[in-house]
């Protein structure tokens, strides 16, 4: 993985202000390649030709639950962090093994969760 890919992140969030906030937080954390989408369909399309080092996602986007996106991420070994107001129990099995951060989140907790998710997958490789 090249240095650019190691600092890439995909943000899936349907609330524009929250997406902008997350963009600022991950930028401060050193992520230089940021892609933001508000629908599962656009995320699926982007993932066909891109592999981020980590993904930050909400359980529900404008076009529905992100369960299929979470399954794709898991199958491809891409770590992801769920930042959602939904509970883990209500989210479904695709999200069970993800790192979770409650929304609204504290920036330091979000950065720690993203770092932990990346490290967890790297240690399994």
C-alpha positions as CSV (number, residue, x, y, z in Angstrom):
1,X,0.0,0.0,0.0
2,X,1.4,3.4,-1.0
3,X,1.6,6.4,1.4
4,X,-1.4,8.1,-0.2
5,X,-3.6,5.0,0.2
6,X,-2.6,4.7,3.8
7,X,-4.0,8.1,4.5
8,X,-7.3,7.7,2.6
9,X,-10.7,7.6,4.2
10,X,-14.2,7.1,2.9
11,X,-16.9,8.9,4.9
12,X,-20.5,7.8,4.5
13,X,-22.9,10.3,6.1
14,X,-26.2,11.7,5.0
15,X,-26.2,14.8,7.2
16,X,-24.1,17.5,5.4
17,X,-23.0,19.3,8.5
18,X,-22.0,16.1,10.2
19,X,-20.1,15.1,7.1
20,X,-18.2,18.4,7.0
21,X,-17.4,18.1,10.7
22,X,-16.1,14.5,10.2
23,X,-14.1,15.8,7.2
24,X,-12.4,18.4,9.4
25,X,-11.7,15.9,12.2
26,X,-10.1,13.3,9.9
27,X,-8.1,16.1,8.2
28,X,-6.7,17.1,11.5
29,X,-5.9,13.4,12.1
30,X,-3.7,13.3,9.0
31,X,-6.0,11.8,6.4
32,X,-5.2,13.5,3.1
33,X,-7.5,11.6,0.7
34,X,-11.1,12.0,1.7
35,X,-14.2,10.9,-0.2
36,X,-17.6,11.7,1.2
37,X,-20.9,10.2,0.0
38,X,-24.5,10.4,1.3
39,X,-25.9,7.3,-0.4
40,X,-25.1,3.6,-0.5
41,X,-25.3,3.6,-4.3
42,X,-22.6,6.2,-4.7
43,X,-20.4,4.4,-2.1
44,X,-20.7,1.1,-4.0
45,X,-19.8,2.8,-7.3
46,X,-16.8,4.5,-5.7
47,X,-15.6,1.3,-4.0
48,X,-15.5,-0.5,-7.4
49,X,-12.3,1.3,-8.3
50,X,-11.0,2.6,-4.9
51,X,-9.8,1.1,-1.6
52,X,-9.6,3.4,1.3
53,X,-7.5,2.6,4.3
54,X,-10.5,3.0,6.6
55,X,-14.2,3.9,6.3
56,X,-16.3,6.0,8.7
57,X,-20.0,5.3,8.2
58,X,-23.5,5.9,9.5
59,X,-25.8,3.0,9.6
60,X,-28.5,4.7,7.5
61,X,-27.9,6.9,4.5
62,X,-30.3,8.7,2.1
63,X,-31.1,5.6,0.2
64,X,-31.4,3.2,3.1
65,X,-29.3,1.1,5.5
66,X,-25.6,0.6,4.8
67,X,-25.7,-3.2,5.4
68,X,-24.5,-4.1,2.0
69,X,-21.7,-1.6,2.0
70,X,-20.6,-2.9,5.4
71,X,-20.6,-6.5,4.0
72,X,-18.5,-5.4,1.0
73,X,-16.0,-3.7,3.4
74,X,-15.8,-6.8,5.6
75,X,-15.3,-9.1,2.6
76,X,-12.6,-6.9,1.2
77,X,-10.8,-6.5,4.6
78,X,-11.4,-2.8,4.7
79,X,-11.7,-1.6,8.3
80,X,-14.7,0.6,9.2
81,X,-16.0,2.6,12.1
82,X,-19.7,3.2,12.7
83,X,-20.6,6.6,13.9
84,X,-24.4,6.5,14.5
85,X,-27.2,7.4,16.8
86,X,-28.5,3.8,16.1
87,X,-27.8,1.1,18.6
88,X,-25.5,-1.8,17.7
89,X,-28.3,-4.2,18.5
90,X,-30.7,-2.6,16.0
91,X,-28.1,-2.2,13.2
92,X,-27.9,-5.8,12.1
93,X,-25.3,-8.4,11.7
94,X,-23.2,-6.6,9.1
95,X,-22.1,-4.1,11.7
96,X,-21.5,-6.4,14.7
97,X,-17.7,-6.5,14.3
98,X,-17.2,-2.8,13.6
99,X,-15.8,-0.3,16.0
100,X,-18.6,1.9,17.2
101,X,-18.7,5.6,18.2
102,X,-21.9,7.2,19.4
103,X,-23.2,10.2,17.5
104,X,-22.5,13.0,18.3
105,X,-18.9,12.1,18.9
106,X,-16.0,13.6,20.6
107,X,-13.2,14.2,18.0
108,X,-10.5,12.4,20.0
109,X,-12.8,9.4,20.4
110,X,-13.4,9.3,16.6
111,X,-9.7,9.6,15.8
112,X,-8.9,6.8,18.3
113,X,-11.6,4.5,16.9
114,X,-10.3,5.0,13.3
115,X,-6.7,4.4,14.4
116,X,-7.8,1.3,16.3
117,X,-9.8,-0.1,13.4
118,X,-6.9,0.3,11.0
119,X,-4.5,-1.3,13.5
120,X,-6.8,-4.2,14.1
121,X,-7.0,-5.1,10.4
122,X,-3.3,-4.6,10.0
123,X,-2.5,-7.0,12.8
124,X,-4.8,-9.6,11.2
125,X,-3.0,-9.3,7.8
